[in-house]
Amino acid sequence: MAHIDLGQDEQVYLGIHGLIRYRPETGRPLLALNEALLRGPHPLTPGERELIAAYVSGRNECRFCQGAHSAFAAVQLDEGMTLVDQVHADLDNAPISAKLRALLHIAGAVQRSGRSVTPELVEAARTEGATDLEIHDTVLIAAAYCMFNRYVDGLGTLVPDDQEWYLGPAARVATQGYLPVLDR
């Protein structure tokens, strides 16, 4: 049970979904931010951006966000969940581009502390071809997911135990985006 009464069937509105419905006046801007960061036009694919969100959520030990965004990344990456699991287990040896690896190192630094992002990390990403936009948005995705993770865990929302649960929402997000969440 969540730390506060969300006024809903918590089994239906797991994780952040119940929190968004509980307070739609704050939920809608959070969904809009998520839509812009993870699905808007961008040189990084939606799957790569979801992978950044999943990676940060895993480092924060947020089971709901890690499960959700791992599934969301998997359905949008050719290599699927195998690649997502490899990134979570061993970023430095996962079969991803050097640019994405450098960006994920920046995201990991943000997860520790914004001040952990060093000029060397930024230069390493640039050397691998990352643009200022990709670096900016990696930092913003990582920072936003630190907030989302703390929001979900700080209010003690229910988390599905079965990783398969996330596949339904993953298919919807991949085709419809995040904004329809309030309409369900």
N, C-alpha and C positions, 0 to 999 in steps of 0.2 A: 504494500500500500504506500502511496506517495506520502510525503510529509505533510501535505495540505490536501483538503478535500477538493478535488478537481470537478466535482459535480457531474461525473460521467462514469461509465463503465470502464474501469481502468484496463480490463482485459482487451477492450477494443482500441483504446487510445493509449498505447504503450509509448514509452520514451517521450520524445519531444512533442508528439502529436497531441497528447492530452494538455500539455502546457500551452501550446499554440491555441487550442480551442478554449482553454480556460480564460485566456486574456488575448482575444483576437486583435485588439488595438496595438499590442506590442508584437503579437505573433505575425501579423501580415508584413510589417517592415522586416522582420527577421527572415521570413520566407523570401521576400523580394531581394534582400541582400544575398541570400543563398542562391537564388536563381541567377542573379547577375554574376556572382563569383564562379559558380560551377557549371552554368549552362549557357551563358551569354557568348556572343562572338568573341573568339580569342585564339591566339596561335597555339595554345595548349589545348588538347582535346578535352571534352567533358570527362572521359575516363581518366586521363592524367590528373585533372583537377580533383576528381573524386578520390583518386589515390592519395593525393596530398592530404585531403580531409581524413581519410581512413588512417593514414600513417600517424598524423598528429593525435587522432582519437585513440589509437592503440598505445601510443607513448603516454597518453594521459590516463590510460586504463579505463576509459569510458566504454563499457561493454555495448551499450545501445548504439552510440555513434560509430564505434569501430565496426560493429556488425552490419549496420545499415550502409555505411559508406564503402565498406569492403565489398558488399554485394552490389552496390550501385556502380562501383568501379569495374567489378568483374563482368557485369553484363555489357559494359561499354568498351572493354579492352579485348582484343583478339585472343590473348592468352588466358583470359578469364581469371577464376579464383586461384589457379595455380600461381600465376604471377603475383597476385595480391599477397598470397601467403608467403611467397619468397621475399617480397619487399619487407613484410612484417618481421620475418625471421632473420634476414641477413641483407640489409640494404646494400652493402658494399659489393656483394656477389650476386645480387639479383640481376636477371637478364633484361635490364632497361638501358635506355640511352644514357650516355655520360651527362648530358644536359639535365635530364630528369633526376638523375642521382644527385647532381649538384644542387638542384632546386629542393629536393627532399632533405638534403643536409641543412639547407637554410631553414626549411620548415621545422626540422628538429631543433635547431638553435632557437627559433622563436618559441617553441614549446617550452624550452628551459627558461628563457628570459629574452625579451626583445634585445637586450644589450649583449646577448650571446652571438648575435649576427655580426660577424667581423668583416672588415674590408677584404680579408683573404677569402672568406666564403663567397662573397659577392663577386670578387674577381675570378674565382674558380668557375662560378656559374657563367660569367661572361665569356671566359675562355672556351667553354663548351658550347657557346652559341646562344645563351639566354639573353633575352632583351630586357630592357628596363621594365617594360610592362609585365613580362613574365616574373621577374624578380619581385616587383611591387605586389603583384597579385598572389604570389606564393606566400609572401609575408602576411598579406591580409587574410588569405584563406587560413593559414596557420593560426593567426591571432583570433579570427572569428571562431575557429573550432575549439580553441582553448575556452572561449566564452560559452559556446554551445555545450561543450562537455561539462563544464562546471554548472551550467543551468540545469541540465538533465540530471546529473548526479547530485547536485546540491538540493534538489527538491525530491530526491529519492524515488524517481519514477520507476515503474515496472519495466523490466527488460525481458524480452523473449529468451528462453533458454535454447530454443532450436534455431540454428543458423538458417535453416530452410525458410523460416518465417519471413526473412528479409527479402526473399526472391520476388514475392508479389509486389511489394512497394518498389523494388528495384526496377521491375519491368515498367511500372507506371511512371516513375521518375524519368527513365530513359526516353519514354515517348511523350509524356505530358509535362514534365518539369515539376517544380516544387509548388507553384502557386495554387493548383487545384486542391491542395491538402485541406484548406479551410472549407472547401465546398463538399467534401465527402462526409 
